[in-house]
Amino acid sequence: MDTIQKTVISLPHSPGVYLFKDHNGTVIYVGKARDLYTRVSSYFSSSSLMPEKTKQLVSHVNSIRILKVATEFEALLLEAKLIRLYAPKYNSISKDDKSPVYIHIPISQSLPRVELSRKPKNQDSADSYYFGPFASKRTALFVLRTLRRSIPFCQQKIRNGKPCFYTHLGLCNPCPSVLQTMENSENKHTLTLLYKKHIQRLVWVLSGQSSKTVKALENDMRSAAGQKDFETAGKLRDQIHALIKTIQNRYDPFRFEETDNLEKAPDEQTIDLIRVLITYFPSLSVLHRIECYDISTIQGTSSVGSMVVFIDGIPYTDQYRKFKIKTISDRSDTAMMEEIVRRRFNHPEWPTPELIVIDGGKAQVSCIYTFLQSKNIQIPVIGLSKRFEQIVIKSHNQFLVKNIPLSSPSLQLLQHIRDEAHRFAISYHKILRNRTFAH
């Protein structure tokens, strides 16, 4: 037990999956946790309230393996996959003596309905998929509810031509109940193919291939934007963001042999960003320090600016700086941005960044680029446009707008930096605004 206690003490406070093994190295239990240290250590406490089944399990544990992931949602999916892979002895004992729950997708149907099943009728085949097992119906429903924000699908049993409840929430579109009663037409054919596309993407995500879904959604977004259908493109962008936030697919939970993905992430993001930018900035060989600037204002009042600092891909909050706008009285974001950058470079004692990121597009980038050139400051400057998360670069007196995959490590790093600058600016803006209202 001494070895076990040493392992438990060293566990991280992060989401993940834990595997208990017996003296033969056989996996006897798989569990998931929001906090690995807290959850696993609870098994080895001296509490007399521990259930008898749990005591029996703990008595057979000879070693522990943990697999860190980025989110609790990932842990749910990975736990289900590993239970199915190892069929651990103690996972078969459920509190209510019911069999585990599976997510069933009969893709051979013309309009597949996503449903829950207590026992798979057969193994996955070309016409039917089962995902799980999940410990409870509640857990399986949580998985589906979370994914619905990015991929609409239907669970309605009776299809009477009336749209299901989720259709009104934009979470089932097109609704198979409506499609089934439509007369055959080109529009019905198009909508049917769209629904099948949603189902295929749901299968990809549940199979651990979320990157395929992200890329497919990106292609749809770019296509809609190219056709000037900005409303559709904006919805697809939001779906992509929701999916990336949920799955965090840069840390693929299904590559569970690799236990240090999280530690490698900042380095991978920084290296990938250098790879993306070096074509435009050949001297950019290292990205130790990145600074990002943002403005927060409401109709030109209580205007503030923020500067956040990431070192080797990690935020350093003690080096963040906030600026109350002093010289600009109108609503010009570009002028405010120039003011805070100018004031920042009045501090030669602050370390020099290898890259400056601006929350904005061509106007903001051009303003800061011109200022830096006037001061003979040779630091690459780029913008991150919110509309479709495009990188804006000014190089050799011309603007370049670069689209990179929304799932790429480089863009995820830039989004993290931009969002942190935005959060920091808004928090300061709220403080000043509340002071104004108080008086």
KAKACOR-V197181 format. One record per backbone hydrogen bond with DSSP energy under -1.0 kcal/mol. NH is the residue of the N-H (numbers start at 1). CO is the residue of the C=O. E is the energy in kcal/mol with one decimal. If there is no record, write none. Layout:
NH_CO_E ; NH_CO_E
This chain:
5_1_-2.8 ; 6_2_-2.1 ; 7_3_-2.0 ; 8_4_-2.6 ; 9_5_-2.5 ; 10_6_-1.3 ; 11_8_-1.4 ; 14_12_-1.3 ; 16_33_-2.1 ; 17_67_-2.2 ; 18_31_-2.6 ; 19_65_-3.2 ; 20_29_-2.6 ; 21_63_-2.6 ; 22_26_-2.0 ; 25_22_-1.9 ; 28_20_-2.8 ; 29_20_-1.3 ; 31_18_-2.3 ; 33_16_-2.5 ; 36_14_-2.2 ; 37_12_-1.7 ; 39_35_-2.5 ; 40_36_-2.6 ; 41_37_-2.2 ; 42_38_-1.0 ; 43_40_-1.3 ; 55_51_-2.1 ; 56_52_-2.1 ; 57_53_-2.1 ; 58_54_-2.7 ; 59_55_-1.9 ; 60_57_-1.6 ; 61_58_-1.2 ; 62_21_-3.7 ; 63_21_-1.6 ; 65_19_-2.3 ; 67_17_-2.8 ; 69_15_-1.6 ; 75_71_-1.6 ; 76_72_-1.8 ; 77_73_-1.8 ; 78_74_-2.8 ; 79_75_-2.7 ; 80_76_-2.0 ; 81_77_-2.0 ; 82_78_-2.6 ; 83_79_-2.3 ; 84_80_-1.9 ; 85_81_-1.8 ; 86_82_-3.0 ; 87_83_-2.3 ; 90_28_-2.3 ; 97_94_-1.3 ; 101_134_-2.2 ; 102_117_-3.1 ; 103_131_-3.1 ; 104_115_-3.4 ; 105_129_-2.6 ; 107_105_-1.6 ; 108_127_-1.8 ; 109_106_-1.9 ; 114_154_-2.3 ; 115_104_-2.4 ; 117_102_-2.6 ; 125_128_-2.7 ; 129_105_-2.0 ; 131_103_-2.7 ; 134_101_-3.2 ; 140_136_-1.9 ; 141_137_-2.6 ; 142_138_-1.8 ; 143_139_-1.9 ; 144_140_-2.0 ; 145_141_-2.9 ; 146_142_-2.2 ; 147_143_-2.1 ; 148_144_-1.7 ; 149_146_-1.0 ; 150_147_-1.7 ; 151_147_-2.6 ; 153_171_-1.5 ; 167_164_-1.1 ; 170_167_-1.5 ; 171_166_-2.7 ; 179_175_-2.0 ; 180_176_-2.7 ; 182_179_-1.1 ; 189_185_-2.1 ; 190_186_-2.4 ; 191_187_-2.5 ; 192_188_-2.4 ; 193_189_-2.1 ; 194_190_-1.8 ; 195_191_-2.3 ; 196_192_-2.3 ; 197_193_-1.8 ; 198_194_-1.9 ; 199_195_-2.1 ; 200_196_-2.4 ; 201_197_-2.0 ; 202_198_-2.1 ; 203_199_-2.3 ; 204_200_-2.0 ; 205_201_-2.2 ; 206_202_-2.4 ; 207_203_-1.3 ; 208_205_-1.7 ; 209_204_-3.4 ; 212_209_-1.1 ; 213_209_-1.0 ; 214_210_-2.5 ; 215_211_-2.4 ; 216_212_-2.0 ; 217_213_-2.5 ; 218_214_-2.4 ; 219_215_-2.3 ; 220_216_-2.0 ; 221_217_-2.4 ; 222_218_-2.8 ; 223_219_-2.2 ; 224_220_-2.4 ; 225_221_-2.5 ; 226_222_-2.4 ; 227_223_-1.3 ; 228_225_-1.6 ; 229_224_-2.8 ; 230_228_-1.5 ; 233_229_-2.2 ; 234_230_-2.4 ; 235_231_-1.9 ; 236_232_-2.4 ; 237_233_-2.2 ; 238_234_-2.1 ; 239_235_-2.1 ; 240_236_-2.4 ; 241_237_-2.4 ; 242_238_-2.4 ; 243_239_-2.3 ; 244_240_-2.8 ; 245_241_-2.5 ; 246_242_-1.9 ; 247_243_-3.2 ; 248_244_-2.7 ; 251_248_-2.6 ; 255_252_-1.6 ; 256_254_-1.1 ; 258_255_-1.7 ; 264_260_-1.6 ; 265_261_-1.2 ; 268_264_-2.5 ; 269_265_-2.7 ; 270_266_-2.3 ; 271_267_-2.6 ; 272_268_-2.2 ; 273_269_-2.1 ; 274_270_-2.1 ; 275_271_-2.1 ; 276_272_-1.9 ; 277_273_-2.2 ; 278_274_-2.3 ; 280_277_-1.3 ; 281_277_-2.2 ; 284_281_-2.4 ; 285_283_-1.5 ; 290_310_-2.6 ; 291_355_-2.2 ; 292_308_-2.0 ; 293_357_-2.1 ; 294_306_-1.5 ; 296_304_-2.4 ; 298_301_-1.3 ; 301_298_-1.7 ; 304_296_-2.2 ; 305_323_-2.9 ; 306_294_-2.3 ; 307_321_-2.7 ; 308_292_-2.2 ; 310_290_-2.6 ; 311_314_-2.8 ; 312_288_-2.4 ; 314_311_-1.4 ; 316_309_-2.8 ; 319_316_-1.8 ; 320_317_-1.4 ; 321_307_-2.5 ; 323_305_-2.9 ; 325_303_-1.9 ; 336_332_-2.0 ; 337_333_-2.6 ; 338_334_-2.3 ; 339_335_-2.0 ; 340_336_-2.1 ; 341_337_-2.0 ; 342_338_-2.6 ; 343_339_-2.4 ; 344_340_-2.0 ; 345_341_-2.0 ; 347_344_-1.3 ; 350_347_-1.9 ; 354_289_-2.4 ; 355_289_-1.1 ; 356_380_-2.3 ; 357_291_-3.0 ; 358_382_-2.7 ; 359_293_-2.0 ; 360_358_-1.5 ; 365_361_-2.4 ; 366_362_-2.9 ; 367_363_-1.9 ; 368_364_-2.1 ; 369_365_-2.8 ; 370_366_-2.4 ; 371_367_-1.9 ; 372_368_-2.7 ; 373_369_-2.2 ; 374_370_-2.1 ; 375_371_-1.3 ; 376_373_-1.3 ; 377_372_-3.1 ; 379_377_-1.3 ; 382_356_-2.4 ; 383_392_-2.7 ; 384_358_-2.1 ; 385_390_-2.7 ; 391_402_-2.4 ; 392_383_-2.8 ; 393_400_-3.0 ; 395_398_-2.5 ; 400_393_-3.1 ; 402_391_-2.9 ; 408_405_-1.9 ; 412_408_-2.0 ; 413_409_-1.9 ; 414_410_-2.1 ; 415_411_-2.8 ; 416_412_-2.1 ; 417_413_-2.4 ; 418_414_-3.0 ; 419_415_-3.0 ; 420_416_-2.0 ; 421_417_-2.3 ; 422_418_-2.4 ; 423_419_-2.6 ; 424_420_-2.4 ; 425_421_-2.2 ; 426_422_-2.5 ; 427_423_-2.2 ; 428_424_-1.5 ; 429_425_-2.4 ; 430_426_-2.5 ; 431_427_-1.4 ; 432_428_-2.1 ; 433_429_-2.6 ; 434_430_-2.5 ; 435_431_-1.8 ; 436_432_-2.1 ; 437_433_-2.4 ; 438_434_-2.0 ; 439_435_-1.1
